[in-house]
Amino acid sequence: MPSSSRWPHPGGGRSFTETINVTGDQLLSKVKSLIREGNVRRIVIRRRNGRRLLSIPVNAGVVVGGAAALTAPVLTAIGAIAGAVSGLTLEVQRNQDE
């Protein structure tokens, strides 16, 4: 079950973080799905032990083009992580509508 915390972000609005546990097989599709949702600011991929593997800033330009706008190196890195690690945690920072 996702957990969350809330804090203000530099843009003046509020954001919150959601934590989602995924398997390596689910990683790429889950990242693409999160980006398509449109209210995501950053995605951090961590091992279950808490070690950060990759941090992906998501901006409005990426959301407009959907997940296809992610560059090939980012998609390659996500695919490599998915193949090498079985248990992962996604930290998803989202914009909070006020």
C-alpha positions in Angstrom: 0.0 0.0 0.0 1.4 3.4 -0.9 2.4 5.8 1.9 2.7 9.5 1.6 4.1 12.7 3.2 3.5 16.3 2.4 5.8 19.4 2.1 5.9 22.7 0.3 8.0 22.9 -2.9 9.9 25.8 -4.3 7.2 26.6 -6.9 5.0 27.9 -4.1 2.4 25.2 -4.2 2.3 22.0 -2.2 3.4 18.6 -3.1 3.4 15.2 -1.5 5.3 12.0 -1.8 3.8 8.6 -2.4 5.8 5.4 -1.9 5.0 2.4 -4.2 6.6 -1.1 -4.0 7.1 -2.7 -7.4 8.9 -5.7 -8.9 11.5 -5.3 -11.6 9.0 -6.6 -14.2 6.5 -3.8 -13.3 9.0 -1.0 -13.2 9.0 0.4 -16.7 5.3 0.2 -17.2 4.6 1.8 -13.8 7.0 4.7 -14.5 5.3 5.3 -17.9 1.9 5.1 -16.2 2.8 7.6 -13.5 4.1 10.1 -16.1 0.9 9.9 -18.1 -1.1 10.8 -15.0 0.3 14.4 -15.3 0.7 15.5 -11.7 4.1 13.9 -11.0 7.1 16.2 -10.4 9.8 13.6 -9.7 10.2 9.8 -9.5 13.0 8.3 -7.4 13.8 4.6 -7.9 15.2 2.9 -4.8 16.3 -0.6 -3.8 14.2 -1.9 -0.9 17.1 -1.2 1.4 16.7 2.5 0.7 19.6 3.0 -1.7 18.7 5.5 -4.5 19.4 4.1 -7.9 17.9 6.8 -10.2 16.0 10.1 -9.8 13.9 11.3 -12.7 12.7 14.9 -12.7 9.4 15.1 -14.6 8.3 18.5 -16.0 5.4 19.8 -18.0 7.2 19.2 -21.3 7.5 15.5 -20.6 3.9 15.2 -19.6 2.7 16.9 -22.8 4.5 14.3 -24.9 3.6 11.5 -22.5 6.1 8.7 -21.5 7.4 8.7 -25.1 9.2 12.0 -24.3 11.5 10.2 -21.9 14.9 10.1 -23.6 16.3 6.7 -24.7 19.1 6.8 -22.1 16.6 7.2 -19.3 14.5 4.3 -20.6 17.6 2.2 -21.0 18.6 2.9 -17.5 15.2 2.0 -16.1 15.3 -1.2 -18.2 18.7 -2.1 -16.8 17.6 -1.5 -13.3 14.5 -3.6 -13.8 16.6 -6.5 -15.1 19.1 -6.4 -12.2 16.9 -5.8 -9.2 13.8 -7.7 -8.2 12.4 -5.5 -5.3 12.1 -1.8 -5.8 10.5 1.2 -4.2 9.3 4.2 -6.2 9.1 7.5 -4.5 6.7 9.7 -6.5 6.5 13.4 -5.7 3.2 14.8 -6.9 1.7 18.2 -7.2 -1.2 18.7 -4.8 -4.2 20.6 -6.2 -5.4 23.2 -3.7 
